[in-house]
Amino acid sequence: MKKILKIIKLNIKGGLANPSPPLGPSLGAIGVNIMDFCKNFNNRTKDKINKLLSVNIFVYVDKTFDFKIKKQTVKYKILKLLNINKGSNEPNKKKIGEVTLNDIYKIAKYKMSDLNCFKIKSAVSMIIGTLKSIGVTIKKDDKIN
């Protein structure tokens, strides 16, 4: 088993990894071959072109690497659901949309394996926190089907 030197966590669009920041400086600073990573990542994500993916890159002492592609971020899923490009710059004052409890539940089930929780209630709670941070509200009097 190789000894891990560093774990780098980044969000990269599927099929579009390139040596520009933040990827290039993050990998180059510790001596990883950036182009090898880009080729491998783009190959493994060619079916997810332009979708924002969370990636954990495990860099080993011998400067080799491995990576784990996680599911799309909760924020990305919410913004795509609302067909919006970015969250509110004043989430407490300016709301940008609203979602249903069903939407939240579906996202929680989708992201459950990536989240640090074991119960769907905890995952839903985490997603509600993300909603608040980007200025999205939950539809009143909504129930889970």
N, CA, C and O atoms as a DFTB+ gen file, in Angstrom:
580 C
 N C O
     1  1       0.848      -1.188       0.000
     2  2       0.000       0.000       0.000
     3  2       0.890       1.248       0.000
     4  3       1.800       1.380       0.818
     5  1       0.608       2.149      -0.927
     6  2       1.401       3.378      -1.044
     7  2       1.029       4.369       0.051
     8  3      -0.114       4.411       0.506
     9  1       1.997       5.155       0.462
    10  2       1.755       6.179       1.470
    11  2       1.251       7.455       0.781
    12  3       1.849       7.935      -0.183
    13  1       0.150       7.985       1.292
    14  2      -0.458       9.187       0.720
    15  2       0.284      10.420       1.229
    16  3       0.446      10.618       2.433
    17  1       0.732      11.246       0.274
    18  2       1.405      12.501       0.601
    19  2       0.378      13.597       0.889
    20  3       0.517      14.359       1.846
    21  1      -0.659      13.662       0.041
    22  2      -1.651      14.726       0.167
    23  2      -2.947      14.319      -0.532
    24  3      -2.931      13.581      -1.518
    25  1      -4.058      14.809      -0.011
    26  2      -5.356      14.634      -0.666
    27  2      -5.834      16.016      -1.078
    28  3      -5.967      16.914      -0.248
    29  1      -6.091      16.175      -2.372
    30  2      -6.543      17.463      -2.903
    31  2      -8.010      17.314      -3.297
    32  3      -8.369      16.398      -4.037
    33  1      -8.845      18.208      -2.803
    34  2     -10.275      18.176      -3.109
    35  2     -10.610      19.370      -3.995
    36  3     -10.413      20.523      -3.610
    37  1     -11.120      19.071      -5.191
    38  2     -11.457      20.118      -6.148
    39  2     -12.793      19.827      -6.812
    40  3     -13.267      18.691      -6.789
    41  1     -13.394      20.839      -7.397
    42  2     -14.558      20.686      -8.258
    43  2     -14.086      20.976      -9.678
    44  3     -13.570      22.055      -9.968
    45  1     -14.275      19.987     -10.561
    46  2     -13.806      20.106     -11.949
    47  2     -14.948      19.706     -12.869
    48  3     -15.678      18.760     -12.573
    49  1     -15.109      20.406     -13.968
    50  2     -16.143      20.052     -14.935
    51  2     -15.719      18.799     -15.695
    52  3     -14.588      18.688     -16.169
    53  1     -16.650      17.868     -15.797
    54  2     -16.392      16.597     -16.464
    55  2     -15.902      16.778     -17.885
    56  3     -16.460      17.560     -18.655
    57  1     -14.849      16.044     -18.227
    58  2     -14.289      16.073     -19.580
    59  2     -13.535      17.335     -19.928
    60  3     -13.054      17.464     -21.054
    61  1     -13.412      18.278     -18.995
    62  2     -12.803      19.571     -19.306
    63  2     -11.618      19.927     -18.405
    64  3     -11.287      21.105     -18.264
    65  1     -10.985      18.941     -17.802
    66  2      -9.824      19.233     -16.951
    67  2      -8.691      19.773     -17.816
    68  3      -8.412      19.242     -18.891
    69  1      -8.039      20.835     -17.339
    70  2      -6.883      21.405     -18.037
    71  2      -5.926      21.986     -17.006
    72  3      -6.306      22.173     -15.850
    73  1      -4.689      22.276     -17.408
    74  2      -3.680      22.699     -16.438
    75  2      -3.837      24.110     -15.870
    76  3      -2.984      24.555     -15.103
    77  1      -4.891      24.810     -16.224
    78  2      -5.078      26.164     -15.685
    79  2      -5.515      26.085     -14.221
    80  3      -5.899      25.015     -13.748
    81  1      -5.461      27.221     -13.492
    82  2      -5.890      27.222     -12.093
    83  2      -7.359      26.814     -11.971
    84  3      -8.142      27.103     -12.875
    85  1      -7.745      26.170     -10.912
    86  2      -6.976      25.812      -9.725
    87  2      -6.231      24.483      -9.840
    88  3      -5.396      24.164      -8.993
    89  1      -6.526      23.715     -10.874
    90  2      -5.945      22.371     -10.991
    91  2      -4.434      22.379     -11.162
    92  3      -3.724      21.712     -10.409
    93  1      -3.934      23.123     -12.138
    94  2      -2.497      23.140     -12.436
    95  2      -1.634      23.494     -11.239
    96  3      -0.741      22.724     -10.885
    97  1      -1.871      24.631     -10.605
    98  2      -1.057      24.995      -9.442
    99  2      -1.170      23.995      -8.279
   100  3      -0.189      23.730      -7.583
   101  1      -2.377      23.447      -8.078
   102  2      -2.566      22.498      -6.975
   103  2      -1.729      21.240      -7.170
   104  3      -1.097      20.754      -6.232
   105  1      -1.728      20.718      -8.389
   106  2      -0.972      19.493      -8.659
   107  2       0.505      19.773      -8.911
   108  3       1.367      19.026      -8.449
   109  1       0.797      20.834      -9.634
   110  2       2.175      21.171      -9.974
   111  2       3.025      21.488      -8.749
   112  3       4.219      21.190      -8.727
   113  1       2.423      22.084      -7.743
   114  2       3.164      22.462      -6.536
   115  2       3.727      21.257      -5.791
   116  3       4.709      21.376      -5.058
   117  1       3.097      20.093      -5.981
   118  2       3.608      18.906      -5.290
   119  2       4.236      17.899      -6.246
   120  3       4.533      16.769      -5.858
   121  1       4.438      18.312      -7.502
   122  2       5.199      17.503      -8.442
   123  2       4.448      16.441      -9.217
   124  3       5.058      15.507      -9.735
   125  1       3.135      16.569      -9.304
   126  2       2.335      15.603     -10.058
   127  2       2.322      15.997     -11.532
   128  3       2.278      17.183     -11.859
   129  1       2.358      15.011     -12.417
   130  2       2.272      15.271     -13.851
   131  2       0.832      15.706     -14.169
   132  3      -0.090      14.891     -14.190
   133  1       0.672      16.987     -14.411
   134  2      -0.662      17.569     -14.599
   135  2      -1.353      17.027     -15.845
   136  3      -2.549      16.739     -15.817
   137  1      -0.614      16.889     -16.921
   138  2      -1.224      16.410     -18.171
   139  2      -1.698      14.966     -18.042
   140  3      -2.727      14.604     -18.613
   141  1      -0.958      14.128     -17.294
   142  2      -1.416      12.754     -17.055
   143  2      -2.749      12.759     -16.332
   144  3      -3.663      12.012     -16.682
   145  1      -2.851      13.615     -15.310
   146  2      -4.105      13.698     -14.573
   147  2      -5.232      14.153     -15.499
   148  3      -6.306      13.552     -15.515
   149  1      -4.989      15.206     -16.261
   150  2      -6.026      15.746     -17.155
   151  2      -6.510      14.685     -18.141
   152  3      -7.713      14.539     -18.352
   153  1      -5.580      13.946     -18.746
   154  2      -5.952      12.889     -19.710
   155  2      -6.798      11.815     -19.035
   156  3      -7.832      11.408     -19.564
   157  1      -6.351      11.354     -17.858
   158  2      -7.087      10.305     -17.143
   159  2      -8.473      10.780     -16.716
   160  3      -9.464      10.070     -16.889
   161  1      -8.531      11.988     -16.158
   162  2      -9.803      12.530     -15.693
   163  2     -10.764      12.728     -16.865
   164  3     -11.923      12.319     -16.794
   165  1     -10.291      13.348     -17.933
   166  2     -11.158      13.607     -19.086
   167  2     -11.641      12.310     -19.721
   168  3     -12.768      12.241     -20.212
   169  1     -10.799      11.283     -19.715
   170  2     -11.186       9.979     -20.238
   171  2     -12.306       9.355     -19.403
   172  3     -13.279       8.830     -19.945
   173  1     -12.156       9.419     -18.085
   174  2     -13.145       8.807     -17.190
   175  2     -14.441       9.607     -17.093
   176  3     -15.458       9.076     -16.647
   177  1     -14.422      10.868     -17.502
   178  2     -15.626      11.710     -17.368
   179  2     -16.183      12.164     -18.711
   180  3     -16.960      13.118     -18.762
   181  1     -15.804      11.506     -19.791
   182  2     -16.278      11.948     -21.115
   183  2     -17.796      11.816     -21.265
   184  3     -18.388      12.445     -22.142
   185  1     -18.426      11.006     -20.418
   186  2     -19.884      10.891     -20.452
   187  2     -20.573      11.944     -19.561
   188  3     -21.801      12.015     -19.513
   189  1     -19.779      12.747     -18.867
   190  2     -20.316      13.784     -17.978
   191  2     -19.786      15.163     -18.379
   192  3     -19.509      15.993     -17.514
   193  1     -19.645      15.407     -19.659
   194  2     -19.082      16.658     -20.172
   195  2     -19.806      17.864     -19.576
   196  3     -21.035      17.935     -19.579
   197  1     -19.019      18.805     -19.069
   198  2     -19.485      20.095     -18.558
   199  2     -20.300      20.020     -17.266
   200  3     -20.852      21.033     -16.836
   201  1     -20.387      18.845     -16.636
   202  2     -21.074      18.736     -15.344
   203  2     -20.037      18.890     -14.248
   204  3     -18.989      18.245     -14.284
   205  1     -20.325      19.742     -13.275
   206  2     -19.386      19.999     -12.192
   207  2     -19.315      18.794     -11.256
   208  3     -20.321      18.384     -10.676
   209  1     -18.114      18.233     -11.119
   210  2     -17.907      17.036     -10.308
   211  2     -16.922      17.314      -9.179
   212  3     -15.940      18.034      -9.361
   213  1     -17.192      16.740      -8.021
   214  2     -16.256      16.820      -6.905
   215  2     -15.250      15.692      -7.077
   216  3     -15.619      14.550      -7.353
   217  1     -13.973      16.026      -6.912
   218  2     -12.917      15.046      -7.113
   219  2     -11.964      15.069      -5.922
   220  3     -11.525      16.135      -5.491
   221  1     -11.649      13.894      -5.397
   222  2     -10.601      13.754      -4.393
   223  2      -9.400      13.142      -5.096
   224  3      -9.478      12.025      -5.609
   225  1      -8.288      13.872      -5.121
   226  2      -7.069      13.400      -5.770
   227  2      -6.102      12.967      -4.676
   228  3      -5.722      13.762      -3.817
   229  1      -5.710      11.701      -4.719
   230  2      -4.789      11.143      -3.735
   231  2      -3.397      11.137      -4.350
   232  3      -3.132      10.399      -5.299
   233  1      -2.514      11.958      -3.808
   234  2      -1.144      12.054      -4.314
   235  2      -0.257      11.250      -3.362
   236  3      -0.271      11.454      -2.148
   237  1       0.510      10.334      -3.947
   238  2       1.369       9.468      -3.155
   239  2       2.785      10.033      -3.069
   240  3       3.147      10.942      -3.817
   241  1       3.574       9.491      -2.159
   242  2       4.934       9.960      -1.915
   243  2       5.789       9.892      -3.187
   244  3       6.652      10.746      -3.398
   245  1       5.555       8.884      -4.031
   246  2       6.344       8.748      -5.267
   247  2       5.813       9.619      -6.409
   248  3       6.207       9.441      -7.561
   249  1       4.912      10.568      -6.086
   250  2       4.320      11.554      -7.023
   251  2       3.322      10.937      -8.004
   252  3       2.881      11.603      -8.940
   253  1       2.966       9.670      -7.794
   254  2       1.882       9.090      -8.587
   255  2       0.569       9.535      -7.936
   256  3       0.577      10.109      -6.848
   257  1      -0.530       9.276      -8.589
   258  2      -1.813       9.736      -8.060
   259  2      -2.922       8.764      -8.414
   260  3      -2.787       7.919      -9.298
   261  1      -3.989       8.909      -7.715
   262  2      -5.232       8.217      -8.009
   263  2      -6.325       9.218      -7.665
   264  3      -6.075      10.161      -6.914
   265  1      -7.508       9.041      -8.187
   266  2      -8.565       9.977      -7.847
   267  2      -9.917       9.293      -7.791
   268  3     -10.170       8.295      -8.466
   269  1     -10.776       9.866      -6.963
   270  2     -12.140       9.370      -6.812
   271  2     -13.082      10.488      -7.233
   272  3     -13.008      11.606      -6.723
   273  1     -13.957      10.176      -8.156
   274  2     -14.937      11.155      -8.633
   275  2     -16.211      10.958      -7.824
   276  3     -16.792       9.873      -7.794
   277  1     -16.626      12.025      -7.177
   278  2     -17.861      11.973      -6.413
   279  2     -19.009      12.448      -7.292
   280  3     -18.807      12.874      -8.429
   281  1     -20.197      12.369      -6.753
   282  2     -21.376      12.842      -7.483
   283  2     -21.384      14.362      -7.513
   284  3     -20.656      15.014      -6.764
   285  1     -22.208      14.913      -8.380
   286  2     -22.306      16.365      -8.494
   287  2     -22.645      16.982      -7.145
   288  3     -23.327      16.369      -6.324
   289  1     -22.161      18.202      -6.924
   290  2     -22.376      18.868      -5.644
   291  2     -23.859      19.185      -5.433
   292  3     -24.622      19.316      -6.390
   293  1     -24.246      19.304      -4.174
   294  2     -25.623      19.656      -3.829
   295  2     -25.972      21.016      -4.426
   296  3     -27.043      21.190      -5.006
   297  1     -25.065      21.975      -4.281
   298  2     -25.303      23.315      -4.822
   299  2     -25.548      23.249      -6.334
   300  3     -26.471      23.887      -6.840
   301  1     -24.736      22.490      -7.046
   302  2     -24.883      22.355      -8.492
   303  2     -26.248      21.757      -8.837
   304  3     -26.924      22.239      -9.746
   305  1     -26.656      20.706      -8.114
   306  2     -27.948      20.064      -8.378
   307  2     -29.105      21.047      -8.146
   308  3     -30.058      21.084      -8.925
   309  1     -29.016      21.831      -7.085
   310  2     -30.077      22.793      -6.784
   311  2     -30.153      23.875      -7.862
   312  3     -31.236      24.203      -8.347
   313  1     -28.998      24.425      -8.232
   314  2     -28.987      25.484      -9.244
   315  2     -29.487      24.975     -10.587
   316  3     -30.204      25.687     -11.290
   317  1     -29.119      23.754     -10.952
   318  2     -29.612      23.176     -12.216
   319  2     -31.115      22.932     -12.152
   320  3     -31.827      23.143     -13.134
   321  1     -31.595      22.486     -10.991
   322  2     -33.027      22.265     -10.796
   323  2     -33.812      23.563     -11.006
   324  3     -34.894      23.561     -11.594
   325  1     -33.249      24.665     -10.517
   326  2     -33.899      25.968     -10.637
   327  2     -33.560      26.679     -11.945
   328  3     -34.106      27.741     -12.244
   329  1     -32.651      26.082     -12.723
   330  2     -32.194      26.664     -13.987
   331  2     -31.578      28.057     -13.768
   332  3     -31.891      29.015     -14.475
   333  1     -30.691      28.132     -12.760
   334  2     -30.015      29.368     -12.377
   335  2     -28.510      29.100     -12.385
   336  3     -28.083      27.980     -12.104
   337  1     -27.710      30.108     -12.701
   338  2     -26.259      29.926     -12.783
   339  2     -25.517      30.052     -11.464
   340  3     -24.499      29.391     -11.263
   341  1     -26.018      30.902     -10.552
   342  2     -25.317      31.080      -9.277
   343  2     -26.298      31.437      -8.176
   344  3     -27.425      31.864      -8.425
   345  1     -25.826      31.245      -6.935
   346  2     -26.652      31.547      -5.778
   347  2     -26.748      33.041      -5.530
   348  3     -26.105      33.844      -6.206
   349  1     -27.563      33.397      -4.548
   350  2     -27.768      34.795      -4.187
   351  2     -26.517      35.360      -3.511
   352  3     -25.846      34.666      -2.747
   353  1     -26.212      36.631      -3.803
   354  2     -25.085      37.269      -3.122
   355  2     -25.508      37.807      -1.756
   356  3     -24.660      38.212      -0.961
   357  1     -26.812      37.813      -1.479
   358  2     -27.355      38.179      -0.168
   359  2     -28.437      37.158       0.203
   360  3     -29.625      37.479       0.168
   361  1     -28.036      35.929       0.559
   362  2     -29.011      34.856       0.756
   363  2     -30.037      35.102       1.861
   364  3     -31.130      34.538       1.812
   365  1     -29.713      35.932       2.855
   366  2     -30.685      36.216       3.915
   367  2     -31.755      37.200       3.468
   368  3     -32.860      37.202       4.010
   369  1     -31.436      38.041       2.480
   370  2     -32.361      39.081       2.032
   371  2     -32.968      38.781       0.664
   372  3     -34.174      38.925       0.466
   373  1     -32.131      38.367      -0.268
   374  2     -32.570      38.176      -1.651
   375  2     -32.677      36.676      -1.965
   376  3     -31.673      35.967      -2.020
   377  1     -33.908      36.217      -2.167
   378  2     -34.151      34.806      -2.474
   379  2     -34.172      34.615      -3.986
   380  3     -34.682      35.463      -4.718
   381  1     -33.616      33.498      -4.450
   382  2     -33.511      33.274      -5.895
   383  2     -34.452      32.192      -6.405
   384  3     -34.562      31.988      -7.614
   385  1     -35.124      31.504      -5.508
   386  2     -36.043      30.464      -5.945
   387  2     -36.512      29.621      -4.775
   388  3     -36.125      29.836      -3.626
   389  1     -37.368      28.645      -5.106
   390  2     -37.824      27.733      -4.066
   391  2     -37.921      26.324      -4.625
   392  3     -38.158      26.122      -5.816
   393  1     -37.734      25.359      -3.741
   394  2     -37.780      23.946      -4.111
   395  2     -38.793      23.235      -3.224
   396  3     -39.204      23.762      -2.190
   397  1     -39.185      22.054      -3.629
   398  2     -40.131      21.261      -2.849
   399  2     -39.379      20.307      -1.925
   400  3     -38.185      20.060      -2.101
   401  1     -40.092      19.784      -0.950
   402  2     -39.500      18.771      -0.080
   403  2     -39.124      17.524      -0.885
   404  3     -38.138      16.854      -0.579
   405  1     -39.916      17.221      -1.913
   406  2     -39.588      16.084      -2.790
   407  2     -38.248      16.305      -3.480
   408  3     -37.444      15.379      -3.584
   409  1     -38.004      17.521      -3.950
   410  2     -36.720      17.838      -4.590
   411  2     -35.572      17.611      -3.613
   412  3     -34.554      17.015      -3.963
   413  1     -35.746      18.092      -2.387
   414  2     -34.708      17.951      -1.363
   415  2     -34.459      16.476      -1.072
   416  3     -33.311      16.045      -0.971
   417  1     -35.516      15.714      -0.939
   418  2     -35.410      14.290      -0.637
   419  2     -34.680      13.541      -1.759
   420  3     -33.842      12.679      -1.497
   421  1     -35.011      13.880      -3.014
   422  2     -34.350      13.233      -4.161
   423  2     -32.851      13.543      -4.178
   424  3     -32.034      12.655      -4.423
   425  1     -32.497      14.792      -3.920
   426  2     -31.081      15.179      -3.881
   427  2     -30.381      14.465      -2.723
   428  3     -29.240      14.024      -2.864
   429  1     -31.062      14.350      -1.581
   430  2     -30.486      13.665      -0.417
   431  2     -30.204      12.198      -0.750
   432  3     -29.142      11.679      -0.407
   433  1     -31.132      11.542      -1.404
   434  2     -30.925      10.134      -1.780
   435  2     -29.773      10.005      -2.782
   436  3     -28.970       9.076      -2.695
   437  1     -29.698      10.934      -3.725
   438  2     -28.640      10.931      -4.732
   439  2     -27.259      11.112      -4.098
   440  3     -26.313      10.414      -4.465
   441  1     -27.138      12.041      -3.150
   442  2     -25.842      12.390      -2.544
   443  2     -25.497      11.595      -1.281
   444  3     -24.411      11.766      -0.727
   445  1     -26.382      10.754      -0.832
   446  2     -26.206      10.048       0.449
   447  2     -24.831       9.380       0.576
   448  3     -24.220       9.452       1.642
   449  1     -24.343       8.750      -0.455
   450  2     -23.059       8.031      -0.360
   451  2     -21.869       8.977      -0.213
   452  3     -20.827       8.566       0.297
   453  1     -21.994      10.228      -0.644
   454  2     -20.900      11.201      -0.545
   455  2     -20.943      12.025       0.744
   456  3     -19.934      12.606       1.142
   457  1     -22.083      12.074       1.381
   458  2     -22.235      12.896       2.574
   459  2     -21.759      12.137       3.813
   460  3     -21.761      10.906       3.833
   461  1     -21.363      12.860       4.819
   462  2     -20.901      12.262       6.071
   463  2     -22.069      11.996       7.007
   464  3     -22.081      12.486       8.136
   465  1     -23.039      11.237       6.559
   466  2     -24.178      10.923       7.411
   467  2     -24.730       9.547       7.045
   468  3     -24.466       9.024       5.962
   469  1     -25.496       8.973       7.964
   470  2     -26.005       7.622       7.762
   471  2     -27.520       7.573       7.652
   472  3     -28.078       6.547       7.262
   473  1     -28.189       8.659       7.990
   474  2     -29.647       8.702       7.941
   475  2     -30.092       9.762       6.946
   476  3     -29.464      10.813       6.817
   477  1     -31.175       9.475       6.251
   478  2     -31.700      10.402       5.248
   479  2     -32.079      11.732       5.891
   480  3     -31.955      12.781       5.258
   481  1     -32.541      11.700       7.145
   482  2     -32.912      12.934       7.850
   483  2     -31.695      13.860       7.984
   484  3     -31.817      15.076       7.841
   485  1     -30.533      13.281       8.258
   486  2     -29.305      14.079       8.375
   487  2     -28.913      14.664       7.023
   488  3     -28.487      15.816       6.941
   489  1     -29.056      13.872       5.966
   490  2     -28.730      14.351       4.618
   491  2     -29.657      15.495       4.223
   492  3     -29.210      16.493       3.657
   493  1     -30.939      15.352       4.521
   494  2     -31.917      16.409       4.224
   495  2     -31.543      17.683       4.975
   496  3     -31.622      18.780       4.422
   497  1     -31.141      17.539       6.221
   498  2     -30.747      18.692       7.036
   499  2     -29.541      19.415       6.425
   500  3     -29.497      20.645       6.404
   501  1     -28.574      18.653       5.933
   502  2     -27.396      19.251       5.289
   503  2     -27.796      20.007       4.022
   504  3     -27.285      21.094       3.753
   505  1     -28.699      19.434       3.262
   506  2     -29.144      20.066       2.014
   507  2     -29.923      21.352       2.317
   508  3     -29.797      22.338       1.592
   509  1     -30.717      21.342       3.373
   510  2     -31.442      22.554       3.768
   511  2     -30.446      23.655       4.128
   512  3     -30.686      24.825       3.831
   513  1     -29.344      23.296       4.758
   514  2     -28.293      24.271       5.060
   515  2     -27.707      24.884       3.800
   516  3     -27.448      26.086       3.745
   517  1     -27.499      24.044       2.782
   518  2     -26.998      24.549       1.496
   519  2     -28.020      25.481       0.860
   520  3     -27.662      26.525       0.315
   521  1     -29.301      25.100       0.931
   522  2     -30.363      25.954       0.380
   523  2     -30.315      27.344       0.994
   524  3     -30.380      28.350       0.287
   525  1     -30.200      27.389       2.311
   526  2     -30.169      28.680       3.016
   527  2     -28.956      29.507       2.597
   528  3     -29.042      30.728       2.466
   529  1     -27.823      28.829       2.386
   530  2     -26.588      29.559       2.072
   531  2     -26.582      30.159       0.670
   532  3     -25.792      31.060       0.388
   533  1     -27.458      29.669      -0.214
   534  2     -27.491      30.224      -1.579
   535  2     -28.777      30.983      -1.873
   536  3     -28.998      31.413      -3.005
   537  1     -29.632      31.151      -0.858
   538  2     -30.835      31.965      -1.033
   539  2     -32.011      31.244      -1.652
   540  3     -32.782      31.851      -2.394
   541  1     -32.168      29.962      -1.365
   542  2     -33.291      29.179      -1.891
   543  2     -34.189      28.799      -0.721
   544  3     -33.707      28.400       0.339
   545  1     -35.495      28.927      -0.920
   546  2     -36.461      28.594       0.124
   547  2     -37.178      27.283      -0.216
   548  3     -37.086      26.769      -1.331
   549  1     -37.891      26.765       0.784
   550  2     -38.679      25.548       0.603
   551  2     -40.138      25.964       0.478
   552  3     -40.619      26.800       1.244
   553  1     -40.840      25.381      -0.488
   554  2     -42.252      25.721      -0.691
   555  2     -43.043      25.409       0.568
   556  3     -42.910      24.329       1.144
   557  1     -43.849      26.342       0.984
   558  2     -44.683      26.184       2.187
   559  2     -45.734      25.099       1.966
   560  3     -46.186      24.875       0.843
   561  1     -46.112      24.434       3.048
   562  2     -47.161      23.406       3.033
   563  2     -46.872      22.278       2.040
   564  3     -47.796      21.680       1.489
   565  1     -45.621      21.998       1.820
   566  2     -45.235      20.929       0.904
   567  2     -45.009      19.650       1.706
   568  3     -44.530      19.699       2.839
   569  1     -45.351      18.517       1.123
   570  2     -45.163      17.233       1.789
   571  2     -44.415      16.279       0.865
   572  3     -44.500      16.387      -0.359
   573  1     -43.687      15.350       1.462
   574  2     -42.949      14.351       0.667
   575  2     -43.930      13.287       0.204
   576  3     -44.716      12.770       0.999
   577  1     -43.885      12.959      -1.090
   578  2     -44.747      11.908      -1.651
   579  2     -44.166      10.540      -1.380
   580  3     -44.752       9.531      -1.775
